[in-house]
Amino acid sequence: MKKIYDCVVIGAGVAGMTAAIYLKRANIDFILLEKGVPGGQINKSSNIENYPGFKKVDGPTLAFNIYEQIEKLGVDYKYGDVKEVRDSENYKVVCTDKEEFVTKTVIIATGRRPRELGLANEKKLLGSGISYCAYCDGMLYKNKDVIIIGGGNSALEEALYIADIANKVYIVHRSSEYRADQFLIDKVNKKENIIKYFNKEVIDILEQDDRFSGVKLNDESVINADGLFIYIGQIPETNFIDNIKTTEDGYIITDSHLKTSDDKIYACGDVLKKDLYQIATSIGEGALAASNIIKILK
Ligand SMILES: Cc1cc2nc3c(=O)[nH]c(=O)nc-3n(C[C@H](O)[C@H](O)[C@H](O)COP(=O)(O)OP(=O)(O)OC[C@H]3O[C@@H](n4cnc5c(N)ncnc54)[C@H](O)[C@@H]3O)c2cc1C
């Protein structure tokens, strides 16, 4: 007979790993499934200055610290790309591309992924001059010119990071002002090699010899560059669920206990519809979802 878990946690970002710490310490029999690397989005952040306890830390270091903590606790962690969560009698079945896990409860902590521009050759040039992570790929552009699209915190934070590596950084933003923290805007304004374009949209991605070579803007002008980093927002990772309540744009709706419209499924972190998408909120929700799951299991 197939093993029945108390809980399956889907996603090992900061929310999922925090839930795992709480579940493990309460002696719950569960497995944590992750389709990428532990840490999720924080791996893309070069500089975190608003997470209490660390005056300044880079994302991968924070991710590794939390991962080490769950490893030391002996959390059952496995690679798995979850494709479906379905009902089977009184249980839930979590299906990855390779296996199925039968469980009494589920915590969804699958976060968000970068929104794409949706232009013709964007997918083709990913890894050939186009990236969604300056911190991961920035070093490839030492002394070269890069374009950042976006005007939020992530766009400015990563523009500042890459400005210390690249020759010139062009920030293209479609509005007349940034939607970012003032301290980031001030830092960007002080950087001499950051060139700002407001009220401009990219309408075409240009390529040469199968590599990104520049962008065409809506006023028909062209910016030539070696790299393009896209930060135009995020979308929730909820493709694999069709039986719980979400907003129109796919965010999971929960009550204040983080219970979804299904009594046996809880959710936490950036996958939720909420006001603030940050490490501190996601970690708090991971703890809350797990402690409420512990209550219903016991
Ligand atoms: C560039 C950047 C800079 C940032 N800077 C800051 C900052 O300075 N301070 C701050 O507080 N916040 C910052 N944030 C926001 C912060 O990183 C997020 O709010 C937080 O990491 C969200 O954590 P999470 O665990 O909810 O989701 P995620 O980090 O998105 O983790 C979700 C995990 O689930 C996995 N997953 C998704 N779908 C599946 C599936 N079907 N099967 C299995 N696994 C799946 C993903 O691979 C991922 O690892 C930044 C974000 C970015 C992108």
PDBQT file of the ligand as one rigid body, heavy atoms in Angstrom, charges set to zero:
ROOT
HETATM    1  C1  LIG A 301      15.155  40.448  -7.847  1.00  0.00    +0.000 C 
HETATM    2  C2  LIG A 301      14.365  40.360  -6.559  1.00  0.00    +0.000 A 
HETATM    3  C3  LIG A 301      14.771  41.071  -5.448  1.00  0.00    +0.000 A 
HETATM    4  C4  LIG A 301      14.047  40.993  -4.232  1.00  0.00    +0.000 A 
HETATM    5  N1  LIG A 301      14.493  41.692  -3.154  1.00  0.00    +0.000 NA
HETATM    6  C5  LIG A 301      13.840  41.569  -1.973  1.00  0.00    +0.000 A 
HETATM    7  C6  LIG A 301      14.341  42.238  -0.797  1.00  0.00    +0.000 A 
HETATM    8  O1  LIG A 301      15.351  42.941  -0.834  1.00  0.00    +0.000 OA
HETATM    9  N2  LIG A 301      13.644  42.068   0.360  1.00  0.00    +0.000 N 
HETATM   10  C7  LIG A 301      12.517  41.291   0.459  1.00  0.00    +0.000 A 
HETATM   11  O2  LIG A 301      11.959  41.164   1.552  1.00  0.00    +0.000 OA
HETATM   12  N3  LIG A 301      12.037  40.661  -0.634  1.00  0.00    +0.000 NA
HETATM   13  C8  LIG A 301      12.660  40.771  -1.841  1.00  0.00    +0.000 A 
HETATM   14  N4  LIG A 301      12.172  40.135  -2.945  1.00  0.00    +0.000 N 
HETATM   15  C9  LIG A 301      10.901  39.381  -2.815  1.00  0.00    +0.000 C 
HETATM   16  C10 LIG A 301      11.136  38.037  -2.152  1.00  0.00    +0.000 C 
HETATM   17  O3  LIG A 301      12.205  37.393  -2.789  1.00  0.00    +0.000 OA
HETATM   18  C11 LIG A 301       9.859  37.185  -2.216  1.00  0.00    +0.000 C 
HETATM   19  O4  LIG A 301       8.778  37.890  -1.647  1.00  0.00    +0.000 OA
HETATM   20  C12 LIG A 301       9.995  35.857  -1.469  1.00  0.00    +0.000 C 
HETATM   21  O5  LIG A 301      11.231  35.256  -1.777  1.00  0.00    +0.000 OA
HETATM   22  C13 LIG A 301       8.837  34.924  -1.825  1.00  0.00    +0.000 C 
HETATM   23  O6  LIG A 301       9.066  33.672  -1.260  1.00  0.00    +0.000 OA
HETATM   24  P1  LIG A 301       8.085  32.446  -1.537  1.00  0.00    +0.000 P 
HETATM   25  O7  LIG A 301       8.661  31.275  -0.810  1.00  0.00    +0.000 OA
HETATM   26  O8  LIG A 301       6.682  32.818  -1.259  1.00  0.00    +0.000 OA
HETATM   27  O9  LIG A 301       8.096  32.192  -3.106  1.00  0.00    +0.000 OA
HETATM   28  P2  LIG A 301       9.323  31.837  -4.120  1.00  0.00    +0.000 P 
HETATM   29  O10 LIG A 301      10.583  32.418  -3.678  1.00  0.00    +0.000 OA
HETATM   30  O11 LIG A 301       8.785  32.208  -5.469  1.00  0.00    +0.000 OA
HETATM   31  O12 LIG A 301       9.435  30.266  -3.981  1.00  0.00    +0.000 OA
HETATM   32  C14 LIG A 301       8.533  29.363  -4.546  1.00  0.00    +0.000 C 
HETATM   33  C15 LIG A 301       9.245  28.065  -4.868  1.00  0.00    +0.000 C 
HETATM   34  O13 LIG A 301       8.292  27.133  -5.360  1.00  0.00    +0.000 OA
HETATM   35  C16 LIG A 301       8.854  26.419  -6.440  1.00  0.00    +0.000 C 
HETATM   36  N5  LIG A 301       7.774  25.952  -7.307  1.00  0.00    +0.000 N 
HETATM   37  C17 LIG A 301       6.938  26.712  -8.074  1.00  0.00    +0.000 A 
HETATM   38  N6  LIG A 301       6.059  25.929  -8.736  1.00  0.00    +0.000 NA
HETATM   39  C18 LIG A 301       6.342  24.652  -8.377  1.00  0.00    +0.000 A 
HETATM   40  C19 LIG A 301       5.787  23.388  -8.744  1.00  0.00    +0.000 A 
HETATM   41  N7  LIG A 301       4.755  23.296  -9.594  1.00  0.00    +0.000 N 
HETATM   42  N8  LIG A 301       6.326  22.266  -8.203  1.00  0.00    +0.000 NA
HETATM   43  C20 LIG A 301       7.378  22.347  -7.317  1.00  0.00    +0.000 A 
HETATM   44  N9  LIG A 301       7.947  23.527  -6.947  1.00  0.00    +0.000 NA
HETATM   45  C21 LIG A 301       7.428  24.665  -7.466  1.00  0.00    +0.000 A 
HETATM   46  C22 LIG A 301       9.748  27.457  -7.141  1.00  0.00    +0.000 C 
HETATM   47  O14 LIG A 301      10.745  26.797  -7.902  1.00  0.00    +0.000 OA
HETATM   48  C23 LIG A 301      10.304  28.223  -5.952  1.00  0.00    +0.000 C 
HETATM   49  O15 LIG A 301      11.532  27.696  -5.500  1.00  0.00    +0.000 OA
HETATM   50  C24 LIG A 301      12.870  40.186  -4.154  1.00  0.00    +0.000 A 
HETATM   51  C25 LIG A 301      12.468  39.467  -5.287  1.00  0.00    +0.000 A 
HETATM   52  C26 LIG A 301      13.196  39.537  -6.477  1.00  0.00    +0.000 A 
HETATM   53  C27 LIG A 301      12.740  38.732  -7.682  1.00  0.00    +0.000 C 
ENDROOT
TORSDOF 0
